[in-house]
Amino acid sequence: MYCSECGKPAAGKFCSNCGTPLAVSGAAVSVAVAPTALPTALPAAATSNIPGPHLPLAAVQAVAAQAVAVGPANWENEWRYDELVKVPEVRQMIERHTAMARAGISAEQFTKYADKILQNPLPSDKLAAFAQPIFGSFGIRTGKDRTEVISAPVGRVMLRVLCSLARHNQSLRGVQQASDGCTFTAVLPSDPMSLEGEVVVTVRRRDPGTELTAAMKITGQLYDWGKCRRALDAFFTDMQIDPT
């Protein structure tokens, strides 16, 4: 700024050379604003579906976390059966293990062969099918159950269960969904030593790992000659091996 009276450079309210008051133009006044700190950037993989910057940072991070959690790469932590079987990788593994199944001789086939050799007048398979529910109503049954904690995410344990059932020709009858896992019900095929039974497997999320309870049951038969124990041993051996 220059003094309007003497023309000398000046600063402040008065000229230091001649003492003339200095005029201050409002247009020349500027205000310096310190830059505000920006929030920490979110990971690039989580920003594809994030709302606009008008939302608070906490809301943006919550939406980003949800977008990552439901992605196909995170099926290992999926406890919902319907969502798990939608994943192509999961379906392919189940189909591959289904193709490995080898059906043995059932009790019905065995009794038909025995009837031909013994020339029985009444078919034994029909008698067994008739007698089994009656004996079951009297409380005659056999079975084994076991509970273990598997050091793997719930989704991967559920996949191991489905692959094991498929590979051992234990057809899935139903799935009961819970808030922390599933209960699977399948057929325990009959063989020359036992009638048809039932497999019940319950999978629950735990921290850490996954709790797994399996039961092999045969109704209407008092002795299974070790079948349920062997089936449990084979099942829990499968649970320690990743199907991939």
PERAGI-V340055 format. One record per pair of residues at least 4 apart in sequence whose C-alpha atoms are under 6 Angstrom apart, sorted by the first residue. I is the first residue (numbers start at 1). J is the second residue. D is the distance in Angstrom with one decimal. If there is no record, write none. Layout:
BEGIN
i=<I & I>
j=<J & J>
d=<D & D>
END
This chain:
BEGIN
i=<1 & 1 & 2 & 2 & 2 & 2 & 3 & 3 & 3 & 10 & 13 & 13 & 14 & 14 & 14 & 14 & 15 & 15 & 46 & 50 & 76 & 76 & 76 & 77 & 77 & 77 & 78 & 79 & 79 & 85 & 94 & 97 & 97 & 97 & 98 & 98 & 100 & 101 & 101 & 101 & 105 & 106 & 106 & 107 & 107 & 107 & 108 & 110 & 111 & 111 & 111 & 114 & 115 & 115 & 127 & 128 & 132 & 135 & 135 & 136 & 136 & 136 & 140 & 140 & 140 & 141 & 141 & 141 & 141 & 141 & 142 & 142 & 142 & 143 & 143 & 143 & 143 & 144 & 144 & 144 & 145 & 145 & 146 & 146 & 147 & 147 & 148 & 148 & 149 & 149 & 149 & 150 & 150 & 151 & 152 & 153 & 154 & 154 & 160 & 165 & 166 & 170 & 170 & 170 & 171 & 171 & 172 & 173 & 173 & 174 & 175 & 175 & 176 & 176 & 177 & 178 & 180 & 180 & 181 & 181 & 182 & 182 & 183 & 183 & 184 & 184 & 185 & 185 & 186 & 186 & 187 & 187 & 188 & 188 & 188 & 188 & 189 & 190 & 190 & 190 & 194 & 197 & 197 & 198 & 198 & 199 & 199 & 200 & 200 & 201 & 201 & 202 & 202 & 203 & 203 & 204 & 204 & 205 & 206 & 216>
j=<9 & 10 & 7 & 8 & 9 & 10 & 7 & 8 & 10 & 15 & 21 & 22 & 19 & 20 & 21 & 22 & 19 & 20 & 64 & 64 & 153 & 155 & 156 & 153 & 154 & 155 & 155 & 155 & 181 & 91 & 163 & 163 & 166 & 167 & 166 & 167 & 167 & 167 & 168 & 169 & 191 & 190 & 191 & 190 & 191 & 192 & 125 & 192 & 115 & 124 & 125 & 118 & 119 & 120 & 131 & 132 & 220 & 140 & 220 & 140 & 219 & 220 & 220 & 221 & 222 & 218 & 219 & 220 & 221 & 222 & 217 & 218 & 222 & 216 & 217 & 218 & 228 & 215 & 216 & 228 & 214 & 215 & 213 & 214 & 212 & 213 & 211 & 212 & 210 & 211 & 212 & 209 & 210 & 209 & 209 & 209 & 205 & 210 & 239 & 170 & 170 & 186 & 187 & 188 & 186 & 187 & 186 & 185 & 186 & 185 & 183 & 184 & 182 & 183 & 182 & 182 & 204 & 205 & 203 & 204 & 202 & 203 & 201 & 202 & 200 & 201 & 199 & 200 & 198 & 199 & 198 & 199 & 196 & 197 & 198 & 199 & 196 & 194 & 195 & 196 & 224 & 217 & 218 & 216 & 217 & 215 & 216 & 214 & 215 & 213 & 214 & 212 & 213 & 211 & 212 & 210 & 211 & 210 & 210 & 228>
d=<6.0 & 5.8 & 5.6 & 5.5 & 4.4 & 5.3 & 4.8 & 5.4 & 5.9 & 5.4 & 5.8 & 5.2 & 5.4 & 5.5 & 4.3 & 5.2 & 4.6 & 5.3 & 5.0 & 6.0 & 5.8 & 4.2 & 5.0 & 5.6 & 5.6 & 4.9 & 4.8 & 5.6 & 5.0 & 5.9 & 5.2 & 5.6 & 6.0 & 5.1 & 4.7 & 5.3 & 5.6 & 4.5 & 5.7 & 5.4 & 5.8 & 5.1 & 4.2 & 5.3 & 4.5 & 4.6 & 5.1 & 5.8 & 5.9 & 5.8 & 5.9 & 5.9 & 5.2 & 5.0 & 6.0 & 5.8 & 4.5 & 5.6 & 4.5 & 5.0 & 5.2 & 4.1 & 5.0 & 5.9 & 5.7 & 5.7 & 4.3 & 5.1 & 5.0 & 5.2 & 6.0 & 5.3 & 5.6 & 5.3 & 4.3 & 6.0 & 5.8 & 5.7 & 5.4 & 5.8 & 5.6 & 4.0 & 5.7 & 5.6 & 5.6 & 4.2 & 6.0 & 5.4 & 5.5 & 4.4 & 5.9 & 5.5 & 5.2 & 4.4 & 5.1 & 5.8 & 5.6 & 5.5 & 5.9 & 4.9 & 5.9 & 5.8 & 5.0 & 5.6 & 5.3 & 5.3 & 4.2 & 5.4 & 4.9 & 5.3 & 5.7 & 4.7 & 5.7 & 5.1 & 4.7 & 5.5 & 5.4 & 5.5 & 5.3 & 4.5 & 5.8 & 5.4 & 5.5 & 4.2 & 5.7 & 5.1 & 5.6 & 4.7 & 5.9 & 4.9 & 4.8 & 5.8 & 5.8 & 4.6 & 4.8 & 5.8 & 5.1 & 5.6 & 4.7 & 4.1 & 5.8 & 5.4 & 4.2 & 5.9 & 5.2 & 5.8 & 4.9 & 5.7 & 5.2 & 5.7 & 4.4 & 5.8 & 5.2 & 5.9 & 4.9 & 5.8 & 5.2 & 4.9 & 4.9 & 5.4>
END
